[in-house]
C-alpha cells in the first residue's frame, strides 16, 4: 500500500513540478515535429512581410 503525505496548508495538493512538466510536454512535442521546423521560417517570413506593408508602416509610425 502506498501512502502520500502533503505539506500542511496546501489546498490543492498539486505539485508545481508536476504541473510544469504537464504544461511543457505539448510544447516540447511540437518542437520535435517536422512541422515546427517548417513553420518557424514561414512564420518569420510572414512576420517580416506584414511589417513591410504600407499599412504596417503607417501603424508603426502612429504608435510612436
C-alpha positions in Angstrom: 0.0 0.0 0.0 1.3 3.5 -0.9 0.7 6.5 1.2 1.0 10.1 0.3 1.8 12.9 2.6 1.1 16.6 1.9 2.5 19.7 3.5 0.1 21.5 5.8 -1.6 24.5 4.2 -1.7 23.2 0.7 -5.3 23.1 -0.5 -4.9 21.7 -4.0 -2.2 19.1 -3.2 -0.7 19.6 -6.7 3.0 19.6 -7.2 4.2 22.6 -9.2 6.9 20.5 -10.7 4.3 18.0 -12.0 2.1 20.8 -13.4 5.2 22.4 -15.1 6.1 19.1 -16.7 2.5 18.6 -18.0 2.3 22.1 -19.5 5.7 21.8 -21.1 5.1 18.4 -22.8 2.9 19.7 -25.7 5.4 22.4 -26.4 8.4 20.0 -26.4 6.4 17.6 -28.5 5.5 20.2 -31.1 9.1 21.5 -31.2 10.3 18.0 -32.0 8.0 17.6 -35.0 8.9 18.4 -38.6 6.1 20.9 -38.8 7.9 23.1 -36.3 11.0 23.1 -38.5 8.8 24.2 -41.5 6.5 26.6 -39.6 9.2 28.6 -37.9 10.9 30.1 -41.0 7.5 30.5 -42.7 6.2 32.5 -39.6 9.3 34.6 -39.6 8.9 35.4 -43.3 5.2 36.3 -42.9 6.0 38.5 -39.9 8.6 40.4 -41.9 6.4 40.6 -44.9 3.5 42.1 -43.0 5.8 44.5 -41.3 6.9 45.8 -44.7 3.4 46.5 -46.0 2.3 50.1 -46.2 -0.4 49.6 -43.6 2.1 48.2 -41.1 4.5 51.1 -41.7 1.7 53.6 -41.1 0.6 51.8 -38.0 4.1 51.7 -36.7 4.5 55.5 -37.3 1.2 56.1 -35.4 2.4 54.1 -32.4 5.4 56.5 -31.8 
